[in-house]
Amino acid sequence: MVLLVLVLLLALALGGAGFAVHILWWVALVVLVLWLLGFLLPAGGRGGGHRWYRW
């Protein structure tokens, strides 16, 4: 009985980790797209054609 509970807890933990890693891949993809847009699109406003980031 205890072994069954441990196996189920392990399966739940690994399934949750897989879901979290999947979500992190999507977050990384969104950040990459925003980062690339920062290179392609100039910032409006003061400073002329400076980028939206300071470095």
VMD Tcl script that draws the C-alpha trace (Angstrom):
set ca {
  {0.00 0.00 0.00}
  {2.79 2.42 0.90}
  {4.66 1.49 -2.26}
  {1.58 2.24 -4.34}
  {1.23 5.68 -2.74}
  {4.93 6.41 -3.36}
  {4.64 5.40 -7.00}
  {1.57 7.58 -7.46}
  {3.30 10.53 -5.80}
  {6.32 10.05 -8.03}
  {4.12 9.93 -11.14}
  {2.32 13.09 -10.01}
  {5.60 14.91 -9.36}
  {7.08 13.93 -12.73}
  {3.87 14.85 -14.54}
  {3.82 18.24 -12.84}
  {7.46 18.82 -13.71}
  {6.78 17.96 -17.34}
  {3.90 20.43 -17.44}
  {6.07 23.14 -15.86}
  {8.88 22.55 -18.36}
  {6.37 22.73 -21.22}
  {5.07 26.07 -19.93}
  {8.63 27.35 -19.53}
  {9.36 26.58 -23.18}
  {6.39 28.74 -24.21}
  {7.52 31.55 -21.90}
  {11.03 31.35 -23.36}
  {9.61 31.55 -26.88}
  {7.59 34.68 -26.03}
  {10.64 36.33 -24.44}
  {12.72 35.50 -27.51}
  {10.15 37.09 -29.83}
  {10.01 40.24 -27.68}
  {13.79 40.40 -27.59}
  {14.01 40.14 -31.38}
  {11.34 42.81 -31.80}
  {13.46 45.08 -29.63}
  {16.22 44.86 -32.23}
  {13.89 45.37 -35.19}
  {11.63 48.15 -33.95}
  {13.04 51.52 -32.91}
  {11.61 53.12 -29.80}
  {9.44 56.17 -30.25}
  {9.65 59.26 -28.12}
  {12.67 61.19 -26.97}
  {16.11 59.95 -27.81}
  {15.50 59.54 -31.52}
  {16.22 56.06 -32.82}
  {17.49 54.58 -29.58}
  {16.43 51.11 -28.67}
  {13.85 50.42 -25.96}
  {16.55 48.97 -23.72}
  {19.34 51.04 -22.18}
  {22.34 48.78 -22.91}
}
mol new
graphics top color blue
foreach p $ca { graphics top sphere $p radius 0.5 }
foreach p [lrange $ca 0 end-1] q [lrange $ca 1 end] { graphics top cylinder $p $q radius 0.2 }
display resetview
